[in-house]
Amino acid sequence: MKRIVARKFGSNFYRLRIPWRPFCTDASQILSRSNAGDPKKESEGQQYDIAIVGGGMVGLALACSLATRPLTKHLNIAIIDSNPALGRKHFIKKEDLPDPRVSTVTPATISFFKDIGAWQYVERHRHAYFDKMQVWDYTGLGYAKYNARDADRDVLGCVVENKVLLSSLLSRVQDTDLQKKIYPSRLTSMSILPNCSSLEVDSTLSVTTLFSHGRLVKLELEDGNSLYAKLLVGADGGKSRVRELAGFRTTGWNYSQNAIICTVEHAVENHCAWQRFLPAGPIALLPIGDKFSNIVWTMNSKESSEFKSMSEDDFLKAVNYALDYGYGPHPTSSLLGNADIFSWFKGDISRSANDCFEIPPKVVKLASERMAFPLSLRHANDYASKRVVLIGDAAHTVHPLAGQGVNLGFGDASTLSSVISEGIAVGIDIGEVSLLKKYETDRKPANVMMMAVLDGFQKGSRDCYYFLEDLHKCVSGC
Ligand SMILES: Cc1cc2nc3c(=O)[nH]c(=O)nc-3n(C[C@H](O)[C@H](O)[C@H](O)COP(=O)(O)OP(=O)(O)OC[C@H]3O[C@@H](n4cnc5c(N)ncnc54)[C@H](O)[C@@H]3O)c2cc1C
């Protein structure tokens, strides 16, 4: 028994700061001992099991997911991000105006949030489930309507402000027993030395010895702090410093289009997701709760600077025009093809043949600033190397108009925490590249597929889109 346990958990022994007990079979307990509070270690730089660089939605989702798995909930985690919101537990006030940045979250993401205990926090704030979608185009040739009830579902998705998602994940992570420390700073450099196989790893080894034998990665922060971890997770967004420092190459390009986003108010509540194809690109109107909706409007960069700076009145007129009779007539038959950006929400839902075309509710007020985002696609050729792994936008950035980026990132967070848990169960060092490549193998096909769909959509390559839409339904299962 003793030999089996020793073999199983041998590679993790150096994390122990107490004498090993021969008949302890609980891997999570073994990993729970950290060097926190050990003055010798502190002077050398704190040691963690995992350092998550980037406390955005995806980085915090990973922390929550680790906190809820039996084998990972005792890990010692550092979260590095200079966003001041991470220093506060509840940073949303009821009277606050809506965030112009929102995310349409899929049923798969909602299930993930429920699993990690974060959805109950989302439900305390403004959010909007939607059960209907209407897609049409300016030519008047046709429209398509989708209804959750056609597939025996309650909802097609939910639109949530990004600050609500972030605050919910933060509250959840703070309410768990996860040993975590938030560093309000930014990563500036990192170093990893080659593995020295001759090292007999045990609990007496210092942090610097472990580092010099390739068993830890060292992180240097902007504020002068340094720390060590067995695994560094880059969750630091599209311009990832981790990706750059670790030398991951990327493939991608910028589109010659921008998305204008903002939140608007109606006189009545909106419960439907609307999308209309205009000559320059689609405009989407997404319900976010109360009488608010979010606009995501794709156009060329010259138009986007005009629409961003025009008066509120002119902008509201332009939005109402674009969502109603502007550019062309209302459609008279439900003939539109399947090529719409909401396809992944629908999953197995077919069109509602009997639902009539409707005009979206009028926009009466601008409820947030207008923001313009350039559209681009970027994908890291690899997600994992020794002791380093990328998740979320650090691994893949898709253009925002389809509202898929963070859903893909949540999928990464879920899979990575599961792979780390599997590694602990069989006693593998969680920084081992062979383990981390399992995560990459699992996530890359789904992410690449989605990126191809979005790129085909962006370029108007509809044949490619029809084909990939079907393929995507197979891989997403949402
Ligand atoms: C206009 C727009 C609309 C979108 N709408 C949707 C939508 O409807 N649905 C959807 O699924 N997705 C949407 N997306 C995409 C979504 O916003 C991103 O996929 C998501 O924000 C990625 O989350 P992340 O946590 O990976 O990265 P980020 O949100 O970029 O977070 C990265 C974090 O890392 C921190 N950081 C950066 N560098 C460092 C460093 N050196 N050291 C420490 N910390 C660092 C930052 O402070 C930040 O907190 C949209 C994107 C845009 C631009």
Ligand as a Chemical Component Dictionary entry (heavy atoms), coordinates in Angstrom:
data_LIG
# 
_chem_comp.id                   LIG 
_chem_comp.type                 NON-POLYMER 
_chem_comp.pdbx_formal_charge   0 
_chem_comp.three_letter_code    LIG 
# 
loop_
_chem_comp_atom.comp_id 
_chem_comp_atom.atom_id 
_chem_comp_atom.alt_atom_id 
_chem_comp_atom.type_symbol 
_chem_comp_atom.charge 
_chem_comp_atom.model_Cartn_x 
_chem_comp_atom.model_Cartn_y 
_chem_comp_atom.model_Cartn_z 
_chem_comp_atom.pdbx_ordinal 
LIG C1  C1  C 0 -16.929 44.308 -28.431 1  
LIG C2  C2  C 0 -16.821 42.902 -27.949 2  
LIG C3  C3  C 0 -17.989 42.166 -27.710 3  
LIG C4  C4  C 0 -17.921 40.836 -27.300 4  
LIG N1  N1  N 0 -19.061 40.119 -27.077 5  
LIG C5  C5  C 0 -18.980 38.833 -26.702 6  
LIG C6  C6  C 0 -20.149 38.054 -26.459 7  
LIG O1  O1  O 0 -21.266 38.507 -26.601 8  
LIG N2  N2  N 0 -20.005 36.748 -26.070 9  
LIG C7  C7  C 0 -18.766 36.197 -25.949 10 
LIG O2  O2  O 0 -18.678 34.991 -25.652 11 
LIG N3  N3  N 0 -17.639 36.917 -26.144 12 
LIG C8  C8  C 0 -17.719 38.216 -26.517 13 
LIG N4  N4  N 0 -16.589 38.935 -26.727 14 
LIG C9  C9  C 0 -15.308 38.316 -26.493 15 
LIG C10 C10 C 0 -14.991 38.347 -25.008 16 
LIG O3  O3  O 0 -15.114 39.660 -24.507 17 
LIG C11 C11 C 0 -13.587 37.822 -24.804 18 
LIG O4  O4  O 0 -13.495 36.558 -25.395 19 
LIG C12 C12 C 0 -13.306 37.720 -23.314 20 
LIG O5  O5  O 0 -13.268 38.994 -22.726 21 
LIG C13 C13 C 0 -11.984 37.024 -23.096 22 
LIG O6  O6  O 0 -11.821 36.862 -21.728 23 
LIG P1  P1  P 0 -10.374 36.604 -21.134 24 
LIG O7  O7  O 0 -10.572 36.485 -19.676 25 
LIG O8  O8  O 0 -9.732  35.494 -21.890 26 
LIG O9  O9  O 0 -9.530  37.895 -21.508 27 
LIG P2  P2  P 0 -9.759  39.413 -21.066 28 
LIG O10 O10 O 0 -11.199 39.698 -20.834 29 
LIG O11 O11 O 0 -9.040  40.234 -22.081 30 
LIG O12 O12 O 0 -9.030  39.491 -19.661 31 
LIG C14 C14 C 0 -7.633  39.459 -19.581 32 
LIG C15 C15 C 0 -7.204  39.946 -18.206 33 
LIG O13 O13 O 0 -5.777  39.835 -18.139 34 
LIG C16 C16 C 0 -5.252  40.977 -17.528 35 
LIG N5  N5  N 0 -3.879  41.153 -18.019 36 
LIG C17 C17 C 0 -3.472  41.468 -19.259 37 
LIG N6  N6  N 0 -2.134  41.495 -19.325 38 
LIG C18 C18 C 0 -1.681  41.191 -18.093 39 
LIG C19 C19 C 0 -0.379  41.064 -17.519 40 
LIG N7  N7  N 0 0.748   41.258 -18.219 41 
LIG N8  N8  N 0 -0.283  40.728 -16.201 42 
LIG C20 C20 C 0 -1.400  40.507 -15.468 43 
LIG N9  N9  N 0 -2.654  40.605 -15.957 44 
LIG C21 C21 C 0 -2.787  40.956 -17.254 45 
LIG C22 C22 C 0 -6.190  42.117 -17.910 46 
LIG O14 O14 O 0 -6.161  43.163 -16.950 47 
LIG C23 C23 C 0 -7.552  41.402 -17.938 48 
LIG O15 O15 O 0 -8.217  41.499 -16.706 49 
LIG C24 C24 C 0 -16.649 40.246 -27.127 50 
LIG C25 C25 C 0 -15.465 40.979 -27.349 51 
LIG C26 C26 C 0 -15.551 42.300 -27.758 52 
LIG C27 C27 C 0 -14.276 43.079 -27.989 53 
# 
loop_
_chem_comp_bond.comp_id 
_chem_comp_bond.atom_id_1 
_chem_comp_bond.atom_id_2 
_chem_comp_bond.value_order 
_chem_comp_bond.pdbx_ordinal 
LIG C1  C2  SING 1  
LIG C2  C3  SING 2  
LIG C2  C26 DOUB 3  
LIG C3  C4  DOUB 4  
LIG C4  N1  SING 5  
LIG C4  C24 SING 6  
LIG N1  C5  DOUB 7  
LIG C5  C6  SING 8  
LIG C5  C8  SING 9  
LIG C6  O1  DOUB 10 
LIG C6  N2  SING 11 
LIG N2  C7  SING 12 
LIG C7  O2  DOUB 13 
LIG C7  N3  SING 14 
LIG N3  C8  DOUB 15 
LIG C8  N4  SING 16 
LIG N4  C9  SING 17 
LIG N4  C24 SING 18 
LIG C9  C10 SING 19 
LIG C10 O3  SING 20 
LIG C10 C11 SING 21 
LIG C11 O4  SING 22 
LIG C11 C12 SING 23 
LIG C12 O5  SING 24 
LIG C12 C13 SING 25 
LIG C13 O6  SING 26 
LIG O6  P1  SING 27 
LIG P1  O7  DOUB 28 
LIG P1  O8  SING 29 
LIG P1  O9  SING 30 
LIG O9  P2  SING 31 
LIG P2  O10 DOUB 32 
LIG P2  O11 SING 33 
LIG P2  O12 SING 34 
LIG O12 C14 SING 35 
LIG C14 C15 SING 36 
LIG C15 O13 SING 37 
LIG C15 C23 SING 38 
LIG O13 C16 SING 39 
LIG C16 N5  SING 40 
LIG C16 C22 SING 41 
LIG N5  C17 SING 42 
LIG N5  C21 SING 43 
LIG C17 N6  DOUB 44 
LIG N6  C18 SING 45 
LIG C18 C19 SING 46 
LIG C18 C21 DOUB 47 
LIG C19 N7  SING 48 
LIG C19 N8  DOUB 49 
LIG N8  C20 SING 50 
LIG C20 N9  DOUB 51 
LIG N9  C21 SING 52 
LIG C22 O14 SING 53 
LIG C22 C23 SING 54 
LIG C23 O15 SING 55 
LIG C24 C25 DOUB 56 
LIG C25 C26 SING 57 
LIG C26 C27 SING 58 
# 
